[in-house]
């Protein structure tokens, strides 16, 4: 299987996924990855981390599946499903084929934080084994959306 480079979906500071305040992500239950604490000003655009088909799209989360079957989940904030889409704008639809770097959702991470929720964005290689994913960005560093974050395979 060819290595798949996963891009940072948002601009912000790289965080170890084990530090995410949600056991589903921190324990790696859905797969390994990293998280990004979005920049309050420039972190409001969420882009496709890989080229593929949008198989799930909610205002607060999306999954893009590569043609080889591997899929990446991006979750915009923690417990943001409870916002019912308020403050999020989707720019694509389920079933769309998108190129990596395409803006899929715009949102306001500062407003999420102001509402008492975490704006951290887990980026997860769904159903991958921990040894299948390598970090390309270091925890604590700043990444721009569209920069290399992980490699899978």
Secondary structure as GFF3:
##gff-version 3
##sequence-region A 1 153
A	DSSP	beta_strand	4	7	.	.	.	ID=ss1
A	DSSP	beta_strand	12	16	.	.	.	ID=ss2
A	DSSP	three_ten_helix	17	19	.	.	.	ID=ss3
A	DSSP	alpha_helix	23	26	.	.	.	ID=ss4
A	DSSP	beta_strand	33	38	.	.	.	ID=ss5
A	DSSP	beta_strand	45	47	.	.	.	ID=ss6
A	DSSP	beta_strand	52	58	.	.	.	ID=ss7
A	DSSP	beta_strand	61	65	.	.	.	ID=ss8
A	DSSP	beta_strand	71	75	.	.	.	ID=ss9
A	DSSP	three_ten_helix	80	83	.	.	.	ID=ss10
A	DSSP	beta_strand	88	90	.	.	.	ID=ss11
A	DSSP	beta_strand	97	98	.	.	.	ID=ss12
A	DSSP	beta_strand	103	107	.	.	.	ID=ss13
A	DSSP	alpha_helix	109	114	.	.	.	ID=ss14
A	DSSP	beta_strand	121	125	.	.	.	ID=ss15
A	DSSP	three_ten_helix	130	132	.	.	.	ID=ss16
A	DSSP	beta_strand	133	135	.	.	.	ID=ss17
A	DSSP	beta_strand	142	143	.	.	.	ID=ss18
A	DSSP	beta_strand	148	152	.	.	.	ID=ss19
###
